[in-house]
C-alpha cells in the first residue's frame, strides 16, 4: 500500500511539473508572438507614415481617409496584442490565428495603397 501511495504521489508530482512546464511554454509562446507582432506593427507604422505623406502631397482626401481607416485597424491590432496575457491554450491558438490574419490583411491593404 505504501508503494502504491508513493507511486501515486510521484505521478501527481510529475503531472503537476508537466503542467507547469506547459504553462511556461505557452506564456513564452505568447511573449514571442507579441514581440513579433510589435515588430510588424512598427514596420506598418512607417508605411502608414509614408502613405499619409503621399496622400497629403497629392492632396488626395480619399487616400487620407483610407490611411485614417488603416490607422484605426492598426490601433485595434495593437490593443488586441496587448490583451494577450493568460489565455487558455485553445483560445490562444484562435487569437493567434485571428491576429495574424488581421495583420496580413492590414499589411496587404497598405501595400495596395502604396502601389497606387
C-alpha positions as CSV (number, residue, x, y, z in Angstrom):
1,X,0.0,0.0,0.0
2,X,2.8,2.3,0.9
3,X,4.4,1.6,-2.5
4,X,1.2,2.4,-4.3
5,X,0.9,5.7,-2.4
6,X,4.5,6.6,-3.3
7,X,3.8,5.8,-7.0
8,X,0.6,7.9,-7.0
9,X,2.3,10.8,-5.3
10,X,5.2,10.7,-7.8
11,X,2.7,10.6,-10.6
12,X,0.8,13.6,-9.3
13,X,4.1,15.5,-8.9
14,X,5.2,14.7,-12.4
15,X,1.8,15.7,-13.8
16,X,2.0,19.0,-11.9
17,X,5.5,19.6,-13.1
18,X,4.5,18.9,-16.7
19,X,1.5,21.2,-16.4
20,X,3.8,23.9,-15.1
21,X,6.2,23.4,-18.0
22,X,3.3,23.6,-20.4
23,X,2.1,26.9,-18.9
24,X,5.6,28.3,-19.0
25,X,5.9,27.2,-22.7
26,X,2.5,28.8,-23.6
27,X,3.5,32.1,-21.8
28,X,6.8,32.1,-23.7
29,X,5.0,31.5,-27.0
30,X,2.6,34.4,-26.3
31,X,5.5,36.7,-25.4
32,X,7.4,35.7,-28.6
33,X,4.3,36.3,-30.7
34,X,3.7,39.7,-29.1
35,X,7.2,40.7,-29.9
36,X,6.9,39.6,-33.5
37,X,3.6,41.4,-33.9
38,X,5.0,44.5,-32.3
39,X,7.9,44.5,-34.8
40,X,5.5,44.1,-37.7
41,X,3.4,46.9,-36.3
42,X,6.5,49.2,-36.2
43,X,7.0,48.4,-39.9
44,X,3.4,49.1,-40.6
45,X,3.7,52.4,-38.8
46,X,6.5,53.5,-41.1
47,X,4.5,52.5,-44.1
48,X,1.4,54.4,-42.9
49,X,3.5,57.5,-42.4
50,X,4.7,57.2,-45.9
51,X,1.2,56.8,-47.2
52,X,0.0,59.8,-45.2
53,X,2.8,61.9,-46.6
54,X,2.0,60.8,-50.2
55,X,-1.7,61.5,-49.7
56,X,-1.1,65.0,-48.4
57,X,1.4,65.8,-51.2
58,X,-1.1,64.7,-53.8
59,X,-4.0,66.5,-51.9
60,X,-5.9,63.2,-52.1
61,X,-8.6,63.4,-49.5
62,X,-9.9,59.9,-50.3
63,X,-6.5,58.4,-49.7
64,X,-6.1,60.4,-46.5
65,X,-9.4,59.0,-45.2
66,X,-8.2,55.5,-46.2
67,X,-5.0,56.0,-44.2
68,X,-7.1,57.1,-41.2
69,X,-9.1,53.8,-41.5
70,X,-5.9,51.8,-41.8
71,X,-4.6,53.6,-38.7
72,X,-7.7,52.6,-36.8
73,X,-7.1,49.0,-37.8
74,X,-3.5,49.2,-36.6
75,X,-4.7,50.7,-33.3
76,X,-7.2,47.8,-32.9
77,X,-4.5,45.2,-33.6
78,X,-2.2,46.9,-31.1
79,X,-5.0,46.7,-28.4
80,X,-5.7,43.0,-29.2
81,X,-2.0,42.2,-28.9
82,X,-1.8,44.0,-25.6
83,X,-4.7,41.8,-24.2
84,X,-2.7,38.6,-24.8
85,X,-1.8,37.5,-21.3
86,X,-3.2,34.4,-19.8
87,X,-5.4,32.9,-22.4
88,X,-6.3,29.3,-22.5
89,X,-4.4,27.1,-24.9
90,X,-7.4,26.8,-27.3
91,X,-8.3,30.5,-27.1
92,X,-4.6,31.3,-27.6
93,X,-4.5,29.4,-30.8
94,X,-7.6,31.1,-32.0
95,X,-6.4,34.6,-31.1
96,X,-3.0,33.9,-32.7
97,X,-4.7,32.9,-35.9
98,X,-7.1,35.9,-35.8
99,X,-4.4,38.5,-35.1
100,X,-2.0,37.0,-37.7
101,X,-4.8,37.2,-40.3
102,X,-5.7,40.7,-39.3
103,X,-2.0,41.7,-39.6
104,X,-1.7,40.2,-43.0
105,X,-4.9,41.9,-44.1
106,X,-3.7,45.3,-42.9
107,X,-0.3,44.8,-44.5
108,X,-2.0,43.9,-47.8
109,X,-4.2,47.0,-47.8
110,X,-1.2,49.2,-47.0
111,X,0.8,47.6,-49.9
112,X,-2.1,48.2,-52.3
113,X,-2.3,51.8,-51.2
114,X,1.5,52.3,-51.5
115,X,1.3,51.0,-55.1
116,X,-1.5,53.4,-56.1
